[in-house]
Amino acid sequence: MAVDPRKRQKKLQQQKAKQKAERRELARRESRGLSARLEQAALAPILHCCTVGSIWEQGIGQVLVSRQLSNGNVAFAAFLVDVYCLGVKDVFMNIVPRATYEADLYRKMMRQDRLIRWKPECARKLVEGAVQYALDLGLPPHPDYPKAKLIFGDIAAEACTEQFEFGKEGKPLFVAGPYDDSSKCQQIIRTLEKRRGPDGFHFMVPM
């Protein structure tokens, strides 16, 4: 008996839609699960809190906060902070065995740049200050930032006495990264023009 091609196609489409929905639900559950685990991990002692030495010269750099869990794992969040304009441009967070954390993240950061140990309250103050600076320019942080910032727990940013200046020479400076395509660059520039006017910011984008 011949199978109607239209019915077969419809059935395949239904199967694909079901699989796609199942993948979305799995991703949602995993995301929600990591958020809850990070929130719980924020009760553990700080393992590392540091940034790269070039963050103020280059305007962008990683801020790492990690916590040692009682089961031997490490919970961490690494924030890519653009202090000149974009705030938290990217985040990377997870809970992994300490050996994995040391090999795949911490030692790699040490090889790539000079790490500066930092007070947790100052790390939080810098990250949140950069986010607020960008928000005032109409530029939101990375979508995963609300989840990643759970690593801070009850760290009090107001306890930090250091003062941070954002922007470059009194103005936002947008420097396009290697993954910022022309469409994204134009969107950011238009947003800055709207908030600061055509002469209220600087930018550097590839020709």
N, C-alpha and C positions, 0 to 999 in steps of 0.2 A: 504494500500500500504506500503510495507516494505521500511525502510530507509536504504540506503547504509551506513554501519558502517564507511567506509573510508571517505565518504563525511561528515558524522557527526563529525568524529574526526578532519577533516580539518577545519570545521566550528568552532569547539571549540578552536582549536589552534589559529585561526584568531581572535576570540573574546578575548582570553587571551593576545595575542600580542597587540591588540588595547588597552586593559585595562592597560597593562604594560606601553605602550607609553603615555597614558593619565596621569598615576601616575608620570612618569618621567617629563612630561611637567609641571604638577602641582608643583612638588618639585622644578623645575627650576625657575618657576615664584615666588614661595614663597621665595626662596633663594635670587633672584634678588630684590624682594620687601624689604626684611629685610636689604640688603646692602644699598639700597637707604634710608631707614628709619634711619639706624644707621648713615649714612653720614649726614643726616639732623639733627639728635639728637645731633651730635657733636658740634652744635652751642649753646646748652643749658648749663647752669652752672653745674659744678661738684657737685655731691652729696657726694660720697665717693671715696676715693682713698687710698688704703691700701694694705698691704701684711701681710703674717703670720710671726711671730717672729722667726720661726725655719728654714726659707728658707736657711740661710747660713750654719747652723749646719747640716741639713739633705740633703742639696743640691737641694731640690725641694720644691715648695710651690706655693700657689695661689697669683696672683696679680689681684686685683679687681679695676675696674674703672667704675663708674656709673654717670649718669647725670639725673637731675630732669627736666622733661618736663613740659611745661605750662599746659597740660591737666591732670596732676596728675600722669601720668605714669612715669616709670623709665626705661631708656635705660642703659644696662650694658654689659660689657665683662669681663669674668673671665679667666685669662691666667694661665695654669699650667706650671710653668717655671722651667726647669731643668738647674740650673746654672753650674752644673758640666760637662754637656756633650750635652744633646739633645735639648737645647733651649726651644722653646714653644712646649711642648709635647701634650697638649690638650687645647681646648678652649670651653667656653660655653657663649653664648650671647643671648640676647632677649630684647624685650620691653614689660613690663608687668605693671599692676597696682602696686602702691607703697606698698600696704599691702601684695601683693604676693611676691614682691621682699624682703621685710623685713623678712617675715616669712620663705620663702623657700630658701633664699640664705644668706642674710647678717647676720641674727641672728644665722643661722646654722654655718656659718664660725666662728662667735665669740665663739660658744660653742666648736668647734673642736680645736681651736688654739688661741693663743694670736695675736690679730690684731694690726698692727702698722700703724697709719695714715702716709701718705706719700705725698710729693709734686708730683703733676701730671707729672712734667717734669722729675723727677727722676724715676717714674714708667715707663714712656715711654723709658727712656734711658736704664733701666735695661732690659726691654722686648726686645727692638731692639738689644741691645748688646748681649744678650743671643742667639737671632736668628742668628746674624752674626757670633758669635763664632761657633755655630753648623754648619752653612753653610760652614765655612772654613774647617770643618772636613768632609764635604760631606754629612751632615745630614740635610735635609730640615725640616721646621716647619710643624705643623699640617696643613692639607689642608684648614681648615677654617680660618687660621690666617690672610690672606689678608683681609677677610671680617671683622673679629673681630677688627683689628687694626684701623678701621675707627672711633672707639669710641674716639681715641686720638684727632682727628680734627687738630687744629692748635697749639696744645701744642708743645712747642719747647724743645726738648730733650737737646739741647746744653746749655740751661739755668741752667741745673743741674750741680752743682760743685762737687758732690760726684763721687768717682772713684770705679768702680766695677771690681773685678777680677774673671774670670771664670775658670772653671776647678778646680782641687784639687791638691794643692802642685805642681803647674806648669804643670800638665798633665790632659788631659780629664779623667774623671772617669765615666764609664758607669755602672749604677746600674739598673738591670732589675726590672721592675715593675710587679705587680700581673697579668697584662694582656699582658705582653710581652712573647709570646710563644718562643720555642726553635728556630724556623725558623727565627723569627724576630731578636732574640738575635745574632744569627750567622751572619745575614746580617749586623747588626750594627758593630760587631766585625771585620768582613772582611773589612768594609769601613774604620774603624779606623786604621787597619793594613796597608791599602793602603796609607792612608794620613800621618800617623805618624810612621809607622814601628812597629814591634812586641813589642818593648820596650818603645814605645812612649805614652802609655796610660795604665790605669788600668781598670779592670772591675770586677763586682760582679754579678754572675748569679746563679740561683738555680741549684743544682746538678741533 
